[in-house]
Amino acid sequence: MKNLKKRFFEIRKTFENGEYEEQLIYDLEEDMRQAYDIAHKDKEFYELDELGKQIKEFKKEFDFYDAEAELDTMFPDRHDDDFDEDQMSWDSVFGG
């Protein structure tokens, strides 16, 4: 867990120095998912959750692409009960 935190702070420093390597964060998130799979103690889960929150804020701060937010922008009513998933097809988006 300490390794993941250390990597995050190193990545943050890299971004603050103007070197935007988004893949580093994506790789860290993948390693965190693996850490969740092997975590055994509540403390480990809590620490992973806290790091996840920090990463989420970091991604907001540095304006990472967010697929869910993009879909919400394109289809603001997509969470409505009567929303038709077919409205999200390529034909619908591109007028086909």
Jmol script that loads the backbone (N, CA, C; Angstrom):
load data "model"
ATOM      1  N   MET A   1       0.821  -1.188   0.000  1.00  0.00           N
ATOM      2  CA  MET A   1       0.000   0.000   0.000  1.00  0.00           C
ATOM      3  C   MET A   1       0.874   1.264   0.000  1.00  0.00           C
ATOM      4  N   LYS A   2       1.918   1.249   0.787  1.00  0.00           N
ATOM      5  CA  LYS A   2       2.801   2.409   0.846  1.00  0.00           C
ATOM      6  C   LYS A   2       3.430   2.676  -0.515  1.00  0.00           C
ATOM      7  N   ASN A   3       3.695   1.607  -1.246  1.00  0.00           N
ATOM      8  CA  ASN A   3       4.258   1.730  -2.584  1.00  0.00           C
ATOM      9  C   ASN A   3       3.313   2.487  -3.511  1.00  0.00           C
ATOM     10  N   LEU A   4       2.015   2.180  -3.410  1.00  0.00           N
ATOM     11  CA  LEU A   4       1.021   2.841  -4.249  1.00  0.00           C
ATOM     12  C   LEU A   4       0.937   4.332  -3.916  1.00  0.00           C
ATOM     13  N   LYS A   5       0.944   4.645  -2.626  1.00  0.00           N
ATOM     14  CA  LYS A   5       0.898   6.051  -2.206  1.00  0.00           C
ATOM     15  C   LYS A   5       2.130   6.794  -2.705  1.00  0.00           C
ATOM     16  N   LYS A   6       3.277   6.170  -2.562  1.00  0.00           N
ATOM     17  CA  LYS A   6       4.520   6.788  -3.001  1.00  0.00           C
ATOM     18  C   LYS A   6       4.479   7.056  -4.506  1.00  0.00           C
ATOM     19  N   ARG A   7       4.012   6.076  -5.268  1.00  0.00           N
ATOM     20  CA  ARG A   7       3.902   6.255  -6.720  1.00  0.00           C
ATOM     21  C   ARG A   7       2.967   7.405  -7.060  1.00  0.00           C
ATOM     22  N   PHE A   8       1.840   7.479  -6.340  1.00  0.00           N
ATOM     23  CA  PHE A   8       0.885   8.554  -6.606  1.00  0.00           C
ATOM     24  C   PHE A   8       1.539   9.916  -6.392  1.00  0.00           C
ATOM     25  N   PHE A   9       2.250  10.088  -5.292  1.00  0.00           N
ATOM     26  CA  PHE A   9       2.866  11.379  -5.017  1.00  0.00           C
ATOM     27  C   PHE A   9       3.972  11.695  -6.019  1.00  0.00           C
ATOM     28  N   GLU A  10       4.670  10.669  -6.511  1.00  0.00           N
ATOM     29  CA  GLU A  10       5.678  10.886  -7.549  1.00  0.00           C
ATOM     30  C   GLU A  10       5.011  11.318  -8.861  1.00  0.00           C
ATOM     31  N   ILE A  11       3.881  10.678  -9.180  1.00  0.00           N
ATOM     32  CA  ILE A  11       3.146  11.037 -10.393  1.00  0.00           C
ATOM     33  C   ILE A  11       2.619  12.459 -10.278  1.00  0.00           C
ATOM     34  N   ARG A  12       2.090  12.796  -9.111  1.00  0.00           N
ATOM     35  CA  ARG A  12       1.570  14.150  -8.884  1.00  0.00           C
ATOM     36  C   ARG A  12       2.673  15.180  -9.120  1.00  0.00           C
ATOM     37  N   LYS A  13       3.842  14.895  -8.598  1.00  0.00           N
ATOM     38  CA  LYS A  13       4.979  15.808  -8.757  1.00  0.00           C
ATOM     39  C   LYS A  13       5.330  15.959 -10.242  1.00  0.00           C
ATOM     40  N   THR A  14       5.292  14.861 -10.963  1.00  0.00           N
ATOM     41  CA  THR A  14       5.576  14.883 -12.398  1.00  0.00           C
ATOM     42  C   THR A  14       4.602  15.810 -13.121  1.00  0.00           C
ATOM     43  N   PHE A  15       3.308  15.685 -12.788  1.00  0.00           N
ATOM     44  CA  PHE A  15       2.292  16.534 -13.419  1.00  0.00           C
ATOM     45  C   PHE A  15       2.485  18.001 -13.036  1.00  0.00           C
ATOM     46  N   GLU A  16       2.809  18.242 -11.788  1.00  0.00           N
ATOM     47  CA  GLU A  16       3.006  19.615 -11.342  1.00  0.00           C
ATOM     48  C   GLU A  16       4.197  20.261 -12.041  1.00  0.00           C
ATOM     49  N   ASN A  17       5.132  19.424 -12.505  1.00  0.00           N
ATOM     50  CA  ASN A  17       6.287  19.926 -13.247  1.00  0.00           C
ATOM     51  C   ASN A  17       5.991  20.058 -14.743  1.00  0.00           C
ATOM     52  N   GLY A  18       4.731  19.823 -15.138  1.00  0.00           N
ATOM     53  CA  GLY A  18       4.331  20.024 -16.522  1.00  0.00           C
ATOM     54  C   GLY A  18       4.462  18.817 -17.425  1.00  0.00           C
ATOM     55  N   GLU A  19       4.785  17.666 -16.880  1.00  0.00           N
ATOM     56  CA  GLU A  19       4.905  16.441 -17.673  1.00  0.00           C
ATOM     57  C   GLU A  19       3.637  15.615 -17.476  1.00  0.00           C
ATOM     58  N   TYR A  20       2.732  15.673 -18.455  1.00  0.00           N
ATOM     59  CA  TYR A  20       1.432  15.031 -18.327  1.00  0.00           C
ATOM     60  C   TYR A  20       1.439  13.630 -18.944  1.00  0.00           C
ATOM     61  N   GLU A  21       1.701  12.651 -18.121  1.00  0.00           N
ATOM     62  CA  GLU A  21       1.722  11.250 -18.539  1.00  0.00           C
ATOM     63  C   GLU A  21       0.509  10.552 -17.923  1.00  0.00           C
ATOM     64  N   GLU A  22      -0.659  10.716 -18.557  1.00  0.00           N
ATOM     65  CA  GLU A  22      -1.892  10.165 -18.006  1.00  0.00           C
ATOM     66  C   GLU A  22      -1.811   8.647 -17.812  1.00  0.00           C
ATOM     67  N   GLN A  23      -1.070   7.973 -18.656  1.00  0.00           N
ATOM     68  CA  GLN A  23      -0.976   6.512 -18.558  1.00  0.00           C
ATOM     69  C   GLN A  23      -0.428   6.079 -17.198  1.00  0.00           C
ATOM     70  N   LEU A  24       0.408   6.895 -16.589  1.00  0.00           N
ATOM     71  CA  LEU A  24       0.937   6.560 -15.260  1.00  0.00           C
ATOM     72  C   LEU A  24      -0.194   6.418 -14.243  1.00  0.00           C
ATOM     73  N   ILE A  25      -1.183   7.300 -14.316  1.00  0.00           N
ATOM     74  CA  ILE A  25      -2.324   7.222 -13.394  1.00  0.00           C
ATOM     75  C   ILE A  25      -3.181   6.014 -13.720  1.00  0.00           C
ATOM     76  N   TYR A  26      -3.402   5.758 -15.003  1.00  0.00           N
ATOM     77  CA  TYR A  26      -4.210   4.596 -15.382  1.00  0.00           C
ATOM     78  C   TYR A  26      -3.544   3.300 -14.905  1.00  0.00           C
ATOM     79  N   ASP A  27      -2.227   3.230 -15.023  1.00  0.00           N
ATOM     80  CA  ASP A  27      -1.499   2.048 -14.540  1.00  0.00           C
ATOM     81  C   ASP A  27      -1.613   1.921 -13.024  1.00  0.00           C
ATOM     82  N   LEU A  28      -1.523   3.045 -12.334  1.00  0.00           N
ATOM     83  CA  LEU A  28      -1.659   3.043 -10.872  1.00  0.00           C
ATOM     84  C   LEU A  28      -3.053   2.562 -10.475  1.00  0.00           C
ATOM     85  N   GLU A  29      -4.078   3.031 -11.172  1.00  0.00           N
ATOM     86  CA  GLU A  29      -5.444   2.589 -10.869  1.00  0.00           C
ATOM     87  C   GLU A  29      -5.603   1.086 -11.091  1.00  0.00           C
ATOM     88  N   GLU A  30      -4.970   0.560 -12.100  1.00  0.00           N
ATOM     89  CA  GLU A  30      -5.028  -0.884 -12.347  1.00  0.00           C
ATOM     90  C   GLU A  30      -4.339  -1.636 -11.210  1.00  0.00           C
ATOM     91  N   ASP A  31      -3.212  -1.144 -10.762  1.00  0.00           N
ATOM     92  CA  ASP A  31      -2.517  -1.772  -9.638  1.00  0.00           C
ATOM     93  C   ASP A  31      -3.353  -1.686  -8.364  1.00  0.00           C
ATOM     94  N   MET A  32      -4.102  -0.609  -8.213  1.00  0.00           N
ATOM     95  CA  MET A  32      -4.988  -0.479  -7.045  1.00  0.00           C
ATOM     96  C   MET A  32      -6.098  -1.527  -7.096  1.00  0.00           C
ATOM     97  N   ARG A  33      -6.658  -1.765  -8.290  1.00  0.00           N
ATOM     98  CA  ARG A  33      -7.700  -2.799  -8.419  1.00  0.00           C
ATOM     99  C   ARG A  33      -7.144  -4.156  -8.003  1.00  0.00           C
ATOM    100  N   GLN A  34      -5.919  -4.431  -8.382  1.00  0.00           N
ATOM    101  CA  GLN A  34      -5.287  -5.686  -7.991  1.00  0.00           C
ATOM    102  C   GLN A  34      -5.051  -5.726  -6.483  1.00  0.00           C
ATOM    103  N   ALA A  35      -4.698  -4.591  -5.900  1.00  0.00           N
ATOM    104  CA  ALA A  35      -4.484  -4.516  -4.455  1.00  0.00           C
ATOM    105  C   ALA A  35      -5.790  -4.775  -3.711  1.00  0.00           C
ATOM    106  N   TYR A  36      -6.911  -4.293  -4.244  1.00  0.00           N
ATOM    107  CA  TYR A  36      -8.216  -4.581  -3.635  1.00  0.00           C
ATOM    108  C   TYR A  36      -8.468  -6.087  -3.601  1.00  0.00           C
ATOM    109  N   ASP A  37      -8.083  -6.757  -4.675  1.00  0.00           N
ATOM    110  CA  ASP A  37      -8.313  -8.198  -4.762  1.00  0.00           C
ATOM    111  C   ASP A  37      -7.548  -8.981  -3.704  1.00  0.00           C
ATOM    112  N   ILE A  38      -6.401  -8.468  -3.286  1.00  0.00           N
ATOM    113  CA  ILE A  38      -5.590  -9.218  -2.320  1.00  0.00           C
ATOM    114  C   ILE A  38      -5.622  -8.629  -0.909  1.00  0.00           C
ATOM    115  N   ALA A  39      -6.345  -7.507  -0.750  1.00  0.00           N
ATOM    116  CA  ALA A  39      -6.437  -6.872   0.575  1.00  0.00           C
ATOM    117  C   ALA A  39      -7.180  -7.793   1.540  1.00  0.00           C
ATOM    118  N   HIS A  40      -6.717  -7.831   2.796  1.00  0.00           N
ATOM    119  CA  HIS A  40      -7.313  -8.722   3.787  1.00  0.00           C
ATOM    120  C   HIS A  40      -7.900  -7.985   4.984  1.00  0.00           C
ATOM    121  N   LYS A  41      -7.406  -6.805   5.247  1.00  0.00           N
ATOM    122  CA  LYS A  41      -7.802  -6.091   6.455  1.00  0.00           C
ATOM    123  C   LYS A  41      -8.633  -4.861   6.104  1.00  0.00           C
ATOM    124  N   ASP A  42      -9.509  -4.481   7.020  1.00  0.00           N
ATOM    125  CA  ASP A  42     -10.317  -3.285   6.822  1.00  0.00           C
ATOM    126  C   ASP A  42      -9.440  -2.060   6.622  1.00  0.00           C
ATOM    127  N   LYS A  43      -8.318  -2.012   7.332  1.00  0.00           N
ATOM    128  CA  LYS A  43      -7.413  -0.878   7.217  1.00  0.00           C
ATOM    129  C   LYS A  43      -6.884  -0.751   5.783  1.00  0.00           C
ATOM    130  N   GLU A  44      -6.573  -1.877   5.159  1.00  0.00           N
ATOM    131  CA  GLU A  44      -6.075  -1.848   3.781  1.00  0.00           C
ATOM    132  C   GLU A  44      -7.153  -1.330   2.832  1.00  0.00           C
ATOM    133  N   PHE A  45      -8.394  -1.779   3.022  1.00  0.00           N
ATOM    134  CA  PHE A  45      -9.491  -1.295   2.185  1.00  0.00           C
ATOM    135  C   PHE A  45      -9.694   0.201   2.370  1.00  0.00           C
ATOM    136  N   TYR A  46      -9.635   0.649   3.606  1.00  0.00           N
ATOM    137  CA  TYR A  46      -9.813   2.068   3.914  1.00  0.00           C
ATOM    138  C   TYR A  46      -8.715   2.897   3.233  1.00  0.00           C
ATOM    139  N   GLU A  47      -7.475   2.450   3.342  1.00  0.00           N
ATOM    140  CA  GLU A  47      -6.361   3.184   2.739  1.00  0.00           C
ATOM    141  C   GLU A  47      -6.493   3.229   1.213  1.00  0.00           C
ATOM    142  N   LEU A  48      -6.934   2.128   0.623  1.00  0.00           N
ATOM    143  CA  LEU A  48      -7.135   2.101  -0.825  1.00  0.00           C
ATOM    144  C   LEU A  48      -8.264   3.054  -1.228  1.00  0.00           C
ATOM    145  N   ASP A  49      -9.332   3.079  -0.433  1.00  0.00           N
ATOM    146  CA  ASP A  49     -10.436   4.000  -0.710  1.00  0.00           C
ATOM    147  C   ASP A  49      -9.977   5.448  -0.637  1.00  0.00           C
ATOM    148  N   GLU A  50      -9.191   5.763   0.383  1.00  0.00           N
ATOM    149  CA  GLU A  50      -8.684   7.130   0.539  1.00  0.00           C
ATOM    150  C   GLU A  50      -7.778   7.518  -0.622  1.00  0.00           C
ATOM    151  N   LEU A  51      -6.914   6.609  -1.033  1.00  0.00           N
ATOM    152  CA  LEU A  51      -6.042   6.884  -2.170  1.00  0.00           C
ATOM    153  C   LEU A  51      -6.878   7.055  -3.435  1.00  0.00           C
ATOM    154  N   GLY A  52      -7.909   6.239  -3.582  1.00  0.00           N
ATOM    155  CA  GLY A  52      -8.801   6.368  -4.725  1.00  0.00           C
ATOM    156  C   GLY A  52      -9.457   7.738  -4.775  1.00  0.00           C
ATOM    157  N   LYS A  53      -9.849   8.266  -3.632  1.00  0.00           N
ATOM    158  CA  LYS A  53     -10.446   9.605  -3.571  1.00  0.00           C
ATOM    159  C   LYS A  53      -9.432  10.665  -3.979  1.00  0.00           C
ATOM    160  N   GLN A  54      -8.197  10.497  -3.524  1.00  0.00           N
ATOM    161  CA  GLN A  54      -7.151  11.461  -3.878  1.00  0.00           C
ATOM    162  C   GLN A  54      -6.894  11.434  -5.383  1.00  0.00           C
ATOM    163  N   ILE A  55      -6.890  10.248  -5.950  1.00  0.00           N
ATOM    164  CA  ILE A  55      -6.665  10.116  -7.390  1.00  0.00           C
ATOM    165  C   ILE A  55      -7.812  10.737  -8.169  1.00  0.00           C
ATOM    166  N   LYS A  56      -9.032  10.535  -7.698  1.00  0.00           N
ATOM    167  CA  LYS A  56     -10.192  11.122  -8.363  1.00  0.00           C
ATOM    168  C   LYS A  56     -10.097  12.647  -8.370  1.00  0.00           C
ATOM    169  N   GLU A  57      -9.722  13.229  -7.245  1.00  0.00           N
ATOM    170  CA  GLU A  57      -9.553  14.682  -7.171  1.00  0.00           C
ATOM    171  C   GLU A  57      -8.412  15.148  -8.071  1.00  0.00           C
ATOM    172  N   PHE A  58      -7.338  14.374  -8.088  1.00  0.00           N
ATOM    173  CA  PHE A  58      -6.189  14.681  -8.942  1.00  0.00           C
ATOM    174  C   PHE A  58      -6.612  14.708 -10.409  1.00  0.00           C
ATOM    175  N   LYS A  59      -7.405  13.718 -10.814  1.00  0.00           N
ATOM    176  CA  LYS A  59      -7.856  13.645 -12.200  1.00  0.00           C
ATOM    177  C   LYS A  59      -8.758  14.825 -12.542  1.00  0.00           C
ATOM    178  N   LYS A  60      -9.563  15.270 -11.589  1.00  0.00           N
ATOM    179  CA  LYS A  60     -10.390  16.464 -11.812  1.00  0.00           C
ATOM    180  C   LYS A  60      -9.498  17.688 -11.970  1.00  0.00           C
ATOM    181  N   GLU A  61      -8.522  17.789 -11.087  1.00  0.00           N
ATOM    182  CA  GLU A  61      -7.617  18.944 -11.089  1.00  0.00           C
ATOM    183  C   GLU A  61      -6.875  19.070 -12.409  1.00  0.00           C
ATOM    184  N   PHE A  62      -6.443  17.939 -12.964  1.00  0.00           N
ATOM    185  CA  PHE A  62      -5.661  17.951 -14.193  1.00  0.00           C
ATOM    186  C   PHE A  62      -6.505  17.624 -15.420  1.00  0.00           C
ATOM    187  N   ASP A  63      -7.835  17.678 -15.255  1.00  0.00           N
ATOM    188  CA  ASP A  63      -8.781  17.582 -16.363  1.00  0.00           C
ATOM    189  C   ASP A  63      -8.613  16.318 -17.206  1.00  0.00           C
ATOM    190  N   PHE A  64      -8.607  15.173 -16.550  1.00  0.00           N
ATOM    191  CA  PHE A  64      -8.555  13.906 -17.260  1.00  0.00           C
ATOM    192  C   PHE A  64      -9.886  13.664 -17.964  1.00  0.00           C
ATOM    193  N   TYR A  65      -9.866  12.926 -19.036  1.00  0.00           N
ATOM    194  CA  TYR A  65     -11.086  12.549 -19.741  1.00  0.00           C
ATOM    195  C   TYR A  65     -11.907  11.624 -18.851  1.00  0.00           C
ATOM    196  N   ASP A  66     -13.204  11.896 -18.731  1.00  0.00           N
ATOM    197  CA  ASP A  66     -14.108  11.088 -17.922  1.00  0.00           C
ATOM    198  C   ASP A  66     -15.241  10.613 -18.818  1.00  0.00           C
ATOM    199  N   ALA A  67     -15.220   9.335 -19.173  1.00  0.00           N
ATOM    200  CA  ALA A  67     -16.197   8.778 -20.106  1.00  0.00           C
ATOM    201  C   ALA A  67     -17.627   8.930 -19.578  1.00  0.00           C
ATOM    202  N   GLU A  68     -17.843   8.694 -18.298  1.00  0.00           N
ATOM    203  CA  GLU A  68     -19.188   8.813 -17.729  1.00  0.00           C
ATOM    204  C   GLU A  68     -19.685  10.256 -17.811  1.00  0.00           C
ATOM    205  N   ALA A  69     -18.838  11.193 -17.494  1.00  0.00           N
ATOM    206  CA  ALA A  69     -19.229  12.599 -17.575  1.00  0.00           C
ATOM    207  C   ALA A  69     -19.517  12.991 -19.025  1.00  0.00           C
ATOM    208  N   GLU A  70     -18.734  12.468 -19.940  1.00  0.00           N
ATOM    209  CA  GLU A  70     -18.952  12.748 -21.361  1.00  0.00           C
ATOM    210  C   GLU A  70     -20.304  12.202 -21.814  1.00  0.00           C
ATOM    211  N   LEU A  71     -20.642  10.989 -21.394  1.00  0.00           N
ATOM    212  CA  LEU A  71     -21.949  10.421 -21.731  1.00  0.00           C
ATOM    213  C   LEU A  71     -23.081  11.232 -21.117  1.00  0.00           C
ATOM    214  N   ASP A  72     -22.886  11.696 -19.893  1.00  0.00           N
ATOM    215  CA  ASP A  72     -23.905  12.526 -19.251  1.00  0.00           C
ATOM    216  C   ASP A  72     -24.118  13.820 -20.026  1.00  0.00           C
ATOM    217  N   THR A  73     -23.046  14.361 -20.592  1.00  0.00           N
ATOM    218  CA  THR A  73     -23.156  15.575 -21.390  1.00  0.00           C
ATOM    219  C   THR A  73     -23.899  15.300 -22.693  1.00  0.00           C
ATOM    220  N   MET A  74     -23.572  14.189 -23.318  1.00  0.00           N
ATOM    221  CA  MET A  74     -24.191  13.847 -24.594  1.00  0.00           C
ATOM    222  C   MET A  74     -25.647  13.414 -24.428  1.00  0.00           C
ATOM    223  N   PHE A  75     -25.939  12.709 -23.343  1.00  0.00           N
ATOM    224  CA  PHE A  75     -27.272  12.160 -23.096  1.00  0.00           C
ATOM    225  C   PHE A  75     -27.699  12.493 -21.668  1.00  0.00           C
ATOM    226  N   PRO A  76     -28.085  13.730 -21.403  1.00  0.00           N
ATOM    227  CA  PRO A  76     -28.380  14.141 -20.031  1.00  0.00           C
ATOM    228  C   PRO A  76     -29.528  13.359 -19.380  1.00  0.00           C
ATOM    229  N   ASP A  77     -30.380  12.768 -20.187  1.00  0.00           N
ATOM    230  CA  ASP A  77     -31.512  12.018 -19.629  1.00  0.00           C
ATOM    231  C   ASP A  77     -31.253  10.509 -19.592  1.00  0.00           C
ATOM    232  N   ARG A  78     -30.025  10.090 -19.765  1.00  0.00           N
ATOM    233  CA  ARG A  78     -29.728   8.656 -19.861  1.00  0.00           C
ATOM    234  C   ARG A  78     -29.983   7.885 -18.576  1.00  0.00           C
ATOM    235  N   HIS A  79     -30.129   8.567 -17.456  1.00  0.00           N
ATOM    236  CA  HIS A  79     -30.399   7.882 -16.190  1.00  0.00           C
ATOM    237  C   HIS A  79     -31.898   7.808 -15.883  1.00  0.00           C
ATOM    238  N   ASP A  80     -32.714   8.395 -16.751  1.00  0.00           N
ATOM    239  CA  ASP A  80     -34.161   8.344 -16.563  1.00  0.00           C
ATOM    240  C   ASP A  80     -34.667   6.916 -16.796  1.00  0.00           C
ATOM    241  N   ASP A  81     -35.718   6.565 -16.101  1.00  0.00           N
ATOM    242  CA  ASP A  81     -36.288   5.213 -16.216  1.00  0.00           C
ATOM    243  C   ASP A  81     -36.785   4.909 -17.622  1.00  0.00           C
ATOM    244  N   ASP A  82     -37.274   5.918 -18.327  1.00  0.00           N
ATOM    245  CA  ASP A  82     -37.835   5.674 -19.653  1.00  0.00           C
ATOM    246  C   ASP A  82     -36.840   5.921 -20.793  1.00  0.00           C
ATOM    247  N   PHE A  83     -35.557   6.043 -20.461  1.00  0.00           N
ATOM    248  CA  PHE A  83     -34.541   6.290 -21.486  1.00  0.00           C
ATOM    249  C   PHE A  83     -34.349   5.043 -22.332  1.00  0.00           C
ATOM    250  N   ASP A  84     -34.313   5.225 -23.641  1.00  0.00           N
ATOM    251  CA  ASP A  84     -34.132   4.129 -24.589  1.00  0.00           C
ATOM    252  C   ASP A  84     -32.641   4.016 -24.922  1.00  0.00           C
ATOM    253  N   GLU A  85     -32.035   2.898 -24.565  1.00  0.00           N
ATOM    254  CA  GLU A  85     -30.593   2.692 -24.811  1.00  0.00           C
ATOM    255  C   GLU A  85     -30.239   2.823 -26.290  1.00  0.00           C
ATOM    256  N   ASP A  86     -31.207   2.574 -27.177  1.00  0.00           N
ATOM    257  CA  ASP A  86     -30.938   2.689 -28.614  1.00  0.00           C
ATOM    258  C   ASP A  86     -30.616   4.125 -29.008  1.00  0.00           C
ATOM    259  N   GLN A  87     -30.991   5.087 -28.160  1.00  0.00           N
ATOM    260  CA  GLN A  87     -30.665   6.480 -28.437  1.00  0.00           C
ATOM    261  C   GLN A  87     -29.168   6.730 -28.353  1.00  0.00           C
ATOM    262  N   MET A  88     -28.440   5.805 -27.754  1.00  0.00           N
ATOM    263  CA  MET A  88     -26.989   5.961 -27.608  1.00  0.00           C
ATOM    264  C   MET A  88     -26.231   5.244 -28.718  1.00  0.00           C
ATOM    265  N   SER A  89     -26.901   4.777 -29.754  1.00  0.00           N
ATOM    266  CA  SER A  89     -26.224   4.075 -30.839  1.00  0.00           C
ATOM    267  C   SER A  89     -25.451   5.062 -31.702  1.00  0.00           C
ATOM    268  N   TRP A  90     -24.508   4.562 -32.470  1.00  0.00           N
ATOM    269  CA  TRP A  90     -23.718   5.404 -33.367  1.00  0.00           C
ATOM    270  C   TRP A  90     -24.622   6.076 -34.394  1.00  0.00           C
ATOM    271  N   ASP A  91     -25.633   5.352 -34.839  1.00  0.00           N
ATOM    272  CA  ASP A  91     -26.536   5.947 -35.830  1.00  0.00           C
ATOM    273  C   ASP A  91     -27.253   7.154 -35.255  1.00  0.00           C
ATOM    274  N   SER A  92     -27.651   7.058 -34.009  1.00  0.00           N
ATOM    275  CA  SER A  92     -28.356   8.164 -33.356  1.00  0.00           C
ATOM    276  C   SER A  92     -27.433   9.367 -33.184  1.00  0.00           C
ATOM    277  N   VAL A  93     -26.222   9.110 -32.742  1.00  0.00           N
ATOM    278  CA  VAL A  93     -25.264  10.186 -32.493  1.00  0.00           C
ATOM    279  C   VAL A  93     -24.851  10.888 -33.772  1.00  0.00           C
ATOM    280  N   PHE A  94     -24.609  10.109 -34.825  1.00  0.00           N
ATOM    281  CA  PHE A  94     -24.097  10.675 -36.069  1.00  0.00           C
ATOM    282  C   PHE A  94     -25.152  10.817 -37.152  1.00  0.00           C
ATOM    283  N   GLY A  95     -26.426  10.737 -36.762  1.00  0.00           N
ATOM    284  CA  GLY A  95     -27.522  11.012 -37.694  1.00  0.00           C
ATOM    285  C   GLY A  95     -27.722   9.976 -38.770  1.00  0.00           C
ATOM    286  N   GLY A  96     -27.437   8.718 -38.448  1.00  0.00           N
ATOM    287  CA  GLY A  96     -27.569   7.660 -39.461  1.00  0.00           C
ATOM    288  C   GLY A  96     -28.946   7.097 -39.579  1.00  0.00           C
TER     289      GLY A  96
END
end "model"
wireframe off; spacefill off
backbone 0.3
color backbone group
